[in-house]
Amino acid sequence: MQLKASTDYGLRAVLYLAEQSGTCSSKDIAHDMSIPRDYLIQLAQLLRNAGIIEARPGKHGGYRLARDPANITLLQVIAAIDEDTKDTTRARREDRKNAAMVGNVKKAYELVLDSYDAYLDSITLEMLLDCAKDADRGREYLAERLSDESKRLLIPEAKIA
């Protein structure tokens, strides 16, 4: 799967902040993560509005995570970055929900959306960084998360927003 540039850059930036565990300048983030600095500043505003990062002005300012990496999921980051297109996406989803689709196609499509959201919401920044440190175990761990979320989706009360 290919991510949009904004999603790619935003994920790289928050993972960098999680790894550094402190305040980092936009210059350092942009340079170390190969993100155009002006674009990083735009994405940082979206992430700040979502409460994922904090901005600190001044000579020793920059960005840092607003919460512990264990409490920030991939879905939260992606949703924050896609905030500018969220209304359009929401409208398209509603149109698709109400479209005259063949019943099984509509159900299958909803399952794709639910499983995508569930899986991304089950993975935190901290988990990803831990997986990166233990490359041999990383893929296995993420596969286990996928399996766990698949089972959770079978529970009737486990409705995904």
Secondary structure as a PSIPRED ss2 file (coil, helix, strand):
# PSIPRED VFORMAT (PSIPRED V4.0)

   1 M C   1.000  0.000  0.000
   2 Q C   1.000  0.000  0.000
   3 L C   1.000  0.000  0.000
   4 K C   1.000  0.000  0.000
   5 A H   0.000  1.000  0.000
   6 S H   0.000  1.000  0.000
   7 T H   0.000  1.000  0.000
   8 D H   0.000  1.000  0.000
   9 Y H   0.000  1.000  0.000
  10 G H   0.000  1.000  0.000
  11 L H   0.000  1.000  0.000
  12 R H   0.000  1.000  0.000
  13 A H   0.000  1.000  0.000
  14 V H   0.000  1.000  0.000
  15 L H   0.000  1.000  0.000
  16 Y H   0.000  1.000  0.000
  17 L H   0.000  1.000  0.000
  18 A H   0.000  1.000  0.000
  19 E H   0.000  1.000  0.000
  20 Q H   0.000  1.000  0.000
  21 S C   1.000  0.000  0.000
  22 G C   1.000  0.000  0.000
  23 T C   1.000  0.000  0.000
  24 C E   0.000  0.000  1.000
  25 S C   1.000  0.000  0.000
  26 S H   0.000  1.000  0.000
  27 K H   0.000  1.000  0.000
  28 D H   0.000  1.000  0.000
  29 I H   0.000  1.000  0.000
  30 A H   0.000  1.000  0.000
  31 H H   0.000  1.000  0.000
  32 D H   0.000  1.000  0.000
  33 M H   0.000  1.000  0.000
  34 S C   1.000  0.000  0.000
  35 I C   1.000  0.000  0.000
  36 P C   1.000  0.000  0.000
  37 R H   0.000  1.000  0.000
  38 D H   0.000  1.000  0.000
  39 Y H   0.000  1.000  0.000
  40 L H   0.000  1.000  0.000
  41 I H   0.000  1.000  0.000
  42 Q H   0.000  1.000  0.000
  43 L H   0.000  1.000  0.000
  44 A H   0.000  1.000  0.000
  45 Q H   0.000  1.000  0.000
  46 L H   0.000  1.000  0.000
  47 L H   0.000  1.000  0.000
  48 R H   0.000  1.000  0.000
  49 N H   0.000  1.000  0.000
  50 A C   1.000  0.000  0.000
  51 G C   1.000  0.000  0.000
  52 I C   1.000  0.000  0.000
  53 I E   0.000  0.000  1.000
  54 E E   0.000  0.000  1.000
  55 A E   0.000  0.000  1.000
  56 R E   0.000  0.000  1.000
  57 P C   1.000  0.000  0.000
  58 G C   1.000  0.000  0.000
  59 K C   1.000  0.000  0.000
  60 H C   1.000  0.000  0.000
  61 G C   1.000  0.000  0.000
  62 G E   0.000  0.000  1.000
  63 Y E   0.000  0.000  1.000
  64 R E   0.000  0.000  1.000
  65 L E   0.000  0.000  1.000
  66 A C   1.000  0.000  0.000
  67 R C   1.000  0.000  0.000
  68 D C   1.000  0.000  0.000
  69 P H   0.000  1.000  0.000
  70 A H   0.000  1.000  0.000
  71 N H   0.000  1.000  0.000
  72 I C   1.000  0.000  0.000
  73 T E   0.000  0.000  1.000
  74 L H   0.000  1.000  0.000
  75 L H   0.000  1.000  0.000
  76 Q H   0.000  1.000  0.000
  77 V H   0.000  1.000  0.000
  78 I H   0.000  1.000  0.000
  79 A H   0.000  1.000  0.000
  80 A H   0.000  1.000  0.000
  81 I H   0.000  1.000  0.000
  82 D C   1.000  0.000  0.000
  83 E H   0.000  1.000  0.000
  84 D H   0.000  1.000  0.000
  85 T H   0.000  1.000  0.000
  86 K H   0.000  1.000  0.000
  87 D H   0.000  1.000  0.000
  88 T H   0.000  1.000  0.000
  89 T H   0.000  1.000  0.000
  90 R H   0.000  1.000  0.000
  91 A H   0.000  1.000  0.000
  92 R H   0.000  1.000  0.000
  93 R H   0.000  1.000  0.000
  94 E H   0.000  1.000  0.000
  95 D H   0.000  1.000  0.000
  96 R H   0.000  1.000  0.000
  97 K H   0.000  1.000  0.000
  98 N H   0.000  1.000  0.000
  99 A C   1.000  0.000  0.000
 100 A C   1.000  0.000  0.000
 101 M C   1.000  0.000  0.000
 102 V C   1.000  0.000  0.000
 103 G H   0.000  1.000  0.000
 104 N H   0.000  1.000  0.000
 105 V H   0.000  1.000  0.000
 106 K H   0.000  1.000  0.000
 107 K H   0.000  1.000  0.000
 108 A H   0.000  1.000  0.000
 109 Y H   0.000  1.000  0.000
 110 E H   0.000  1.000  0.000
 111 L H   0.000  1.000  0.000
 112 V H   0.000  1.000  0.000
 113 L H   0.000  1.000  0.000
 114 D H   0.000  1.000  0.000
 115 S H   0.000  1.000  0.000
 116 Y H   0.000  1.000  0.000
 117 D H   0.000  1.000  0.000
 118 A H   0.000  1.000  0.000
 119 Y H   0.000  1.000  0.000
 120 L H   0.000  1.000  0.000
 121 D H   0.000  1.000  0.000
 122 S C   1.000  0.000  0.000
 123 I C   1.000  0.000  0.000
 124 T E   0.000  0.000  1.000
 125 L H   0.000  1.000  0.000
 126 E H   0.000  1.000  0.000
 127 M H   0.000  1.000  0.000
 128 L H   0.000  1.000  0.000
 129 L H   0.000  1.000  0.000
 130 D H   0.000  1.000  0.000
 131 C H   0.000  1.000  0.000
 132 A H   0.000  1.000  0.000
 133 K H   0.000  1.000  0.000
 134 D C   1.000  0.000  0.000
 135 A H   0.000  1.000  0.000
 136 D H   0.000  1.000  0.000
 137 R H   0.000  1.000  0.000
 138 G H   0.000  1.000  0.000
 139 R H   0.000  1.000  0.000
 140 E H   0.000  1.000  0.000
 141 Y H   0.000  1.000  0.000
 142 L H   0.000  1.000  0.000
 143 A H   0.000  1.000  0.000
 144 E H   0.000  1.000  0.000
 145 R H   0.000  1.000  0.000
 146 L H   0.000  1.000  0.000
 147 S H   0.000  1.000  0.000
 148 D H   0.000  1.000  0.000
 149 E H   0.000  1.000  0.000
 150 S H   0.000  1.000  0.000
 151 K H   0.000  1.000  0.000
 152 R H   0.000  1.000  0.000
 153 L H   0.000  1.000  0.000
 154 L C   1.000  0.000  0.000
 155 I C   1.000  0.000  0.000
 156 P C   1.000  0.000  0.000
 157 E C   1.000  0.000  0.000
 158 A C   1.000  0.000  0.000
 159 K C   1.000  0.000  0.000
 160 I C   1.000  0.000  0.000
 161 A C   1.000  0.000  0.000
